[in-house]
């Protein structure tokens, strides 16, 4: 690993010497090539500055503002340009990477929020489905209860009608018995009147009055029974 920087240092001294020769045409292509080599070797600006300082010492350039020193500074600047560009590209890449990370984080948060919404939607859908199922079971139960109530109502109506029919038959029998007894009494009275008419006129009047009362009683019984039938 050390041989490459040593060889690079020698190449740097040679290129700088050629650039500083009196009457040499100013060309910075060698410096740029050296800068690209430095990038390939993984050298940084400080490494290149140290190599440049060693080259100045080797070429025995004194410090000052003469033309050779000025050209040496320009040579170093040109050689360092690829390194700076690499750093600039790296910084831009880092900036781009950070932006991509921010975008990715934002997308991740958005996806997480969307996932939470979907989860809530799934929960709501399950709740609604369960509610519909319960509602369906409730409606089915209500329908079954309604059918049972209708059945009971029909049975109750049948029993009521049967009871009313039994009561009507009972009242009818009572009415028949009562009217039959009353008519029997009237018949007995008529027979008695027939016999009394032959021997006692005064007694005849009394029997007629009694018979009239039996007839009135029978009429009241018929009206009472008719009212009872009407109330059923």
Secondary structure, DSSP 8 states (H G I E B T S, - for coil): -HHHHHHHHHHHHHHHHHHHSTT-----HHHHHHHHHHHHHT--HHHHHHHHHHHHHHHT--SSSSHHHHHHHHHHHHHHHHHHHHHHHHHHHHHHHHHHHHHHHHHHHHHHHHHHHHHHHHHHHHHHHHHHHHHHHHHHHHHHHHHHHHHHHHHHHHHHHHHHHHHHHHHHHHHHHHHHHHHHHHHHHHHHHHHHTTT-HHHHHHHHHHHHHHHHHHHHHHHHHHHHHHH-
